[in-house]
Structures are given as structure tokens and as C-alpha cells.
């Protein structure tokens, strides 16, 4: 059976049913009452939490250590080879990126290698994603660098330390306290004012103290969010905002690296417009450019870009593993620098990485003072780090068909960052480039991460010092090339303009805020602006007066559909949003304006005895100047008060509530007052098409009341849909009149015809529906 198109259909369908109010419909169909309330659900959750069973404890333990389930299903035959190949590939990528992003965080490159090593191991035990690559990430490294820049690590004139004086008058410096103030571990100084001469003050140790303190605070925030199940907060960091944030941060990253590319020493600036000051200072010193650094960086950028852009796609067609061009540039750059003595002041005077220690530094907690000073900055870093990581994790989970627990991910990130901060690491985050490569190279689980750690372990324990002659301009070149895809996110603007102008504004405001201020402040501005757009859109709700489409039971906006005709004596008002405190006043204003019946003004005219006769109601407007009547003072105009009352003959207002998801206390108060005001002038108010929650709320708080005797009084009725409310207002008794839809030859007074595309014939209210009740044009 094939239905004809709408243009060819001339017949309708005959459907016969009773008209219903919502309460009568529920009664006729034995509607079940809601058995579970919010209070009951909370009590059940608390009872389950405080009275755990053995099965519940086992489930909680397995959810906290998801690697157990992963290893249970691990196939050595199918998974191990892919993980080994992928792990070696990612390990090779970790080396240059770890060193480069460590420098981006204003720390020695070796701290980037630490961040590429320890977080991967901890995430293996706690994380639920099988494919993301945890470690250094450009945007987060930059935000850590901002924290380090804000710290005052300049050598002070006097320092108060937690020290122990010996009989000779010297002081033994404890490790954590020394690191916060810039003294090396286990150093001994005669007194705090003699460190200039002794050279015992280490600025790098001070920077590390603030970086690991920020990492510990990030871990604390993320762990608390995971415990209290705050994984939903990422919904406020919508995709345009996140992409604008990363694009703006990429501008800061690029700016921070140009001094290494050109070999120019510039001052560091903080606060709004710091990029402007940096570029002004940069161009002032452009004449002191180191040509050797510039040429080396340009050559490295061209080589890396050409290989990534053209050669690697060709290689991937043959093998899954791309050419590790970044590592090769790192090795050859170090080798050439050592042979040509790039760092010698007599030759090129290029800045190099310098000493790279082997092994691992001793674990230590950062000082409490550092934790307090970075607490605010850590909030933004925690949100950005989690948002980027969880976005990548969800992408791969959806692609490969496994579940992901956002709250467990928060716990994993929190514990990882907290523990690794004690091990001299800064915040670890999932990297887009490494995660994509890990998955493309055949990685199946986080076992690939453990394989990459084995390669990094060799570098940290033995081969690290071989890179001491590596020029910093080479690391800067690696960072700049990897920023290409992030910077190209600016092309989102034309696409967003076609999709949503509001989303385009959110992207633009966030991007400009990040570029002109800083990453953390720009994130705050972007979130506030995005929430502001939601509030504005909630207040500026679309409203309309509905009319019946000719020969149907469909009701649409009379301004959009010329065939929609208003019902005599009835105004059908649609409010296309939930009713809450942000738009309650707008709801009342639009209702009175659209229906052309303002009960407050009409009651004022009645009190002033200016509504003289019923015939005046035929006029579209009644304007009566009133003089010398203080009780009627409402709007003054040159000493006279004018009252304009819209006076179309209305006996019923129907509110279409189909779009209302919820109504808050302010909305309920406004509805009560509105019903009372309309009732005072003889206009009845009805509701139609309510959701279950809205229906229960209206029935309990708005539509009924109790008099002094305790009897229930009905103030307003709630109907199943708009058409039921219309027929109840204009036709016979809605509880006894049948609703019929006939074809074009129908002659019923209350009949309407509705063209339909398909009809499912089954049971209605437990009674079989005969097919002869339905008439449609069809072809066999």
C-alpha cells in the first residue's frame, strides 16, 4: 500500500474518540501514579552507599581499577603485537614532545620527560580509556608556564627557611622548603643573605616547586570532582568554547617560542594585553637576532612540515608506522650542534638544552605556601585538562564500542596528577596527535603506554645526557609545527556562522578573550559569556497565537500560516520554553500583548468607571483621558492620564504547554496571579498538552484550591491537547461529544478533516479498532 503525496490527497480519515480533559483521560485509562520521588531516590542511594554488600564492594573495586577487566579479556595473540608496535611508536614521539613541552612550561626539558613517563604508568591502572596517550600537552604546558611566570623566583635579599642550625652556624636546607625558595636539595648555606656569594640559589628549583604545586592542586580538584560525580561540568565547556580556547592558547604558545627561533632575549609580561607588550619588546630587539638560530629553526620547520604533510601519508599506505621525523630532527640537530659547536660564543652562540640529569629526583611534597599561591590558577588548568582528555577518550570509546566512565576518569586524572606531582611531574593530559597515532599504529589497550615507558626509561637512565647539545630552536621548531592543526581551528568561524550565529559569537569572544588576556581568564570569560547566551535565549522566548489550519485539527502560528484562522472568542497562546524566574515576567507581558487582552488595565478601567457600555468593546482600542482622579493614576502625559485597553471579546485563553519542560516557583506564582486577573474580568484560562511533571504540578498548585470549608474548587482545566480545549470552549460538553474526522464530503458541524501519511491500526484503550473507521487514498 502506497500513500499518495499531499498534493494528490483529497480525502481524509475518520477517527472517532471522546474529548478529554487530562484528568478524565487518566481516569479512563487507569493511569498509574508516580511511585518514585526524588526524596525516595536519594534515600535509596544513601542506603545503598552506607549498607554495602559483598557484590557491591566487588563492583566498586573493579570500577576503581578498570585494568583488571581489560586484562581479563586481553588476547596475547590479537592484542600484544599491536600494543608493542604502537608503544614503541608513541615512545619515540614522547621524547621530542616531552622535551619541547617541558621547555614550553618554562622548566628544564627533562621535566617534560618525567611527565611523559610517570602519569602513563598510573593511568594504566586507573583509566577506563584504552587508546588515549597521557603525557605532555601544549595548551596545558603553556598554562603551567603561566603559573611559573607569575611566581617570584628572583633571588631575594633574605629568606626564612625551615632549617636546622648546627654548632658551626650553618643551616641544613630541607628538600621541600629549599625547592620552594630556590635552594638545591641538601644544600648548606651559612645564612640566608650569603646565598648570592655562595651561588647556592637555584631559580630552576623554585620554578619546579610552583609547577608541581599547581599539578598537586589540579589533582586534588579533579579527584574531588570525581568523588562527588561532577563529570557533568564538561557540558558547560561546549565544543566551540573548547576549540576557541585551544586556538587562543596556541597563539600564546607560538608567541612564547619565537624568542627561541630568533635567538632573542625578551622580558616576560603578565596580565591583559601581555602578547601586545611581548611583540612590542620583540620588535624593539629584532636587530639582535641570532641568524644561526633562525636558519636552523626554519630548516627544521620546513623538513618536519614537508614530511608530515606529504611523505608520511605515502608511507602510511605501505606501513602503519609513520616516519619519526621529529626524533630524527632531534638526533641530527644534536649531532650537528655538537660537531659544529653551535653553543660556543666564538662560533654561533646558540642556546642549547644543557645538562640533562640521569635517574629520577627524590620524591617530595610541594610547600604549603606554593599550594596556596597556585590554588586559583589550578581551577582553570583542571577544567581544561579534563575537558581535553575526556573528549579524546569519548571519541575513541564511541569508535571502538566500549563504555567510558567520566567520573572514574576524573578520579584517574586526579590521582595521577596528585601522585606524579610528588615525583616532580606537572599536569599530564591526553595528547590529540599521540592518541590518534597510538590508535592508528594498532594500539588496543594501555599496554602500549607501558611499552612506551620502557623506551623512555632508557632515555632517563642512560641516554639523556647525549641530548645536552640540542639547540632550543630545534625544540621550538617542533612545537610550532605541531601547532598547525590547532591554529587552523580559526576556520571554524565560517562554518559556525552557517550553523549558529550564537555559537560563532561564543567562539569569537572566547578566542579574543584568551588572546588579549590570558588562558585562565579567557576561559572564565568564555564560560560566563556562553552561560549569558543561554540566559538571554531563555528570556527571549518565541511566542505565538495559534489558529486552526482549515479542515484539520492542527493549530499553528497565525503569522506564519495564512490558512490558520483564529477561533472566535478564544485565544490560543504558545510559549516555546519552560516557565521559570528568568522569563516569567516576559511570559505575562507577551501573553497580554498577543491576546490583546490585558486584565490589569481592564480592571483599572472598570474601577475608574470608564467602561461605559458593552458596545465599546467592539472598538479595537478605548482611550479615555481621566483628570483629577488619583485612584486611576497610571501613565501621565502632559497632565492627563491615558488608558489604553485592548477590548476584543474573549471568553477563553488556552495555554499550549507542549514546550514547557518544567515550571519553577516564580512561574507558578505568575500563573496563579494571571488566572485570578483573567477570572476577575470573566475570562477563563485552560491548559493543554502538558507533560506529566508539568501536569502534576499545575493540578496540585494552580488549577485547584480549597475554600474555607476544605472543599476543592477548580480554577482551571487541563486538556489532553489543544483541540480538546478548543471544542470544550466552543462546542458541546467535552465529556459526551465525539471527535470525528471525515473525508471531504463530511457535513458534521464539529467535524474537521486531517490528511495523514500513515496510520497504525491496533488497540485503543484495550478495544480493537476496526479498519473501516479509517479512510485513506491508497494504491495497491
C-alpha positions, 0 to 999 in steps of 0.5 A, a space after each residue: 500500500 502506497 500513500 499518495 503525496 499531499 498534493 494528490 490527497 483529497 480525502 481524509 480519515 475518520 477517527 472517532 474518540 471522546 474529548 478529554 480533559 487530562 484528568 478524565 483521560 487518566 481516569 479512563 485509562 487507569 493511569 498509574 501514579 508516580 511511585 518514585 520521588 526524588 526524596 525516595 531516590 536519594 534515600 535509596 542511594 544513601 542506603 545503598 552507599 552506607 549498607 554495602 554488600 559483598 557484590 557491591 564492594 566487588 563492583 566498586 573495586 573493579 570500577 576503581 581499577 578498570 585494568 583488571 577487566 581489560 586484562 581479563 579479556 586481553 588476547 596475547 595473540 590479537 592484542 600484544 603485537 599491536 600494543 608493542 608496535 604502537 608503544 614503541 611508536 608513541 615512545 619515540 614521539 614522547 621524547 621530542 614532545 616531552 622535551 619541547 613541552 617541558 621547555 614550553 612550561 618554562 622548566 628544564 626539558 627533562 621535566 617534560 620527560 618525567 611527565 611523559 613517563 610517570 602519569 602513563 604508568 598510573 593511568 594504566 591502572 586507573 583509566 577506563 580509556 584504552 587508546 588515549 596517550 597521557 603525557 605532555 600537552 601544549 595548551 596545558 604546558 603553556 598554562 603551567 608556564 603561566 603559573 611559573 611566570 607569575 611566581 617570584 623566583 628572583 633571588 631575594 635579599 633574605 629568606 626564612 627557611 625551615 632549617 636546622 642550625 648546627 654548632 658551626 652556624 650553618 643551616 641544613 636546607 630541607 628538600 621541600 622548603 629549599 625547592 620552594 625558595 630556590 635552594 638545591 636539595 641538601 644544600 648548606 648555606 651559612 645564612 640566608 643573605 650569603 646565598 648570592 656569594 655562595 651561588 647556592 640559589 637555584 631559580 630552576 628549583 623554585 620554578 619546579 616547586 610552583 609547577 608541581 604545586 599547581 599539578 598537586 592542586 589540579 589533582 586534588 580538584 579533579 579527584 574531588 570532582 570525581 568523588 562527588 560525580 561532577 563529570 557533568 561540568 564538561 557540558 558547560 565547556 561546549 565544543 566551540 568554547 573548547 576549540 576557541 580556547 585551544 586556538 587562543 592558547 596556541 597563539 600564546 604558545 607560538 608567541 612564547 617560542 619565537 624568542 627561541 627561533 630568533 635567538 632573542 632575549 625578551 622580558 616576560 609580561 603578565 596580565 591583559 594585553 601581555 602578547 601586545 607588550 611581548 611583540 612590542 619588546 620583540 620588535 624593539 630587539 629584532 636587530 639582535 637576532 641570532 641568524 644561526 638560530 633562525 636558519 636552523 629553526 626554519 630548516 627544521 620547520 620546513 623538513 618536519 612540515 614537508 614530511 608530515 604533510 606529504 611523505 608520511 601519508 605515502 608511507 602510511 599506505 605501505 606501513 602503519 608506522 609513520 616516519 619519526 621525523 621529529 626524533 630524527 630532527 632531534 638526533 641530527 640537530 644534536 649531532 650537528 650542534 655538537 660537531 659544529 659547536 653551535 653553543 660556543 660564543 666564538 662560533 654561533 652562540 646558540 642556546 642549547 638544552 644543557 645538562 640533562 640529569 640521569 635517574 629520577 629526583 627524590 620524591 617530595 611534597 610541594 610547600 604549603 605556601 606554593 599550594 596556596 599561591 597556585 590554588 586559583 590558577 589550578 581551577 582553570 588548568 583542571 577544567 581544561 585538562 579534563 575537558 581535553 582528555 575526556 573528549 579524546 577518550 569519548 571519541 575513541 570509546 564511541 569508535 571502538 564500542 566500549 563504555 567510558 566512565 567520566 567520573 572514574 576518569 576524573 578520579 584517574 586524572 586526579 590521582 595521577 596528577 596528585 601522585 606524579 606531582 610528588 615525583 616532580 611531574 606537572 599536569 599530564 593530559 591526553 595528547 590529540 596527535 599521540 592518541 590518534 597515532 597510538 590508535 592508528 599504529 594498532 594500539 588496543 589497550 594501555 599496554 602500549 603506554 607501558 611499552 612506551 615507558 620502557 623506551 623512555 626509561 632508557 632515555 632517563 637512565 642512560 641516554 639523556 645526557 647525549 641530548 645536552 647539545 640540542 639547540 632550543 630552536 630545534 625544540 621550538 621548531 617542533 612545537 610550532 609545527 605541531 601547532 598547525 592543526 590547532 591554529 587552523 581551528 580559526 576556520 571554524 568561524 565560517 562554518 559556525 556562522 552557517 550553523 549558529 550565529 550564537 555559537 560563532 559569537 561564543 567562539 569569537 569572544 572566547 578566542 579574543 578573550 584568551 588572546 588579549 588576556 590570558 588562558 585562565 581568564 579567557 576561559 572564565 570569560 568564555 564560560 560566563 559569556 556562553 552561560 549569558 547566551 543561554 540566559 538571554 535565549 531563555 528570556 527571549 522566548 518565541 511566542 505565538 497565537 495559534 489558529 486552526 489550519 482549515 479542515 484539520 485539527 492542527 493549530 499553528 502560528 497565525 503569522 506564519 500560516 495564512 490558512 490558520 484562522 483564529 477561533 472566535 472568542 478564544 485565544 490560543 497562546 504558545 510559549 516555546 520554553 519552560 516557565 521559570 524566574 528568568 522569563 516569567 515576567 516576559 511570559 505575562 507581558 507577551 501573553 497580554 500583548 498577543 491576546 490583546 487582552 490585558 486584565 490589569 488595565 481592564 480592571 483599572 478601567 472598570 474601577 475608574 468607571 470608564 467602561 461605559 457600555 458593552 458596545 465599546 468593546 467592539 472598538 479595537 482600542 478605548 482611550 479615555 483621558 481621566 483628570 483629577 482622579 488619583 485612584 486611576 493614576 497610571 501613565 501621565 502625559 502632559 497632565 492627563 492620564 491615558 488608558 489604553 485597553 485592548 477590548 476584543 471579546 474573549 471568553 477563553 485563553 488556552 495555554 499550549 504547554 507542549 514546550 514547557 519542560 518544567 515550571 519553577 516557583 516564580 512561574 507558578 506564582 505568575 500563573 496563579 496571579 494571571 488566572 485570578 486577573 483573567 477570572 476577575 474580568 470573566 475570562 477563563 484560562 485552560 491548559 493543554 498538552 502538558 507533560 506529566 511533571 508539568 501536569 502534576 504540578 499545575 493540578 496540585 498548585 494552580 488549577 485547584 484550591 480549597 475554600 474555607 470549608 476544605 472543599 476543592 474548587 477548580 480554577 482551571 482545566 487541563 486538556 489532553 491537547 489543544 483541540 480538546 480545549 478548543 471544542 470544550 470552549 466552543 462546542 458541546 460538553 467535552 465529556 459526551 461529544 465525539 471527535 470525528 474526522 471525515 473525508 471531504 464530503 463530511 457535513 458534521 458541524 464539529 467535524 474537521 478533516 486531517 490528511 495523514 501519511 500513515 496510520 497504525 491500526 491496533 488497540 485503543 484503550 484495550 478495544 480493537 479498532 476496526 479498519 473501516 473507521 479509517 479512510 485513506 487514498 491508497 494504491 495497491 
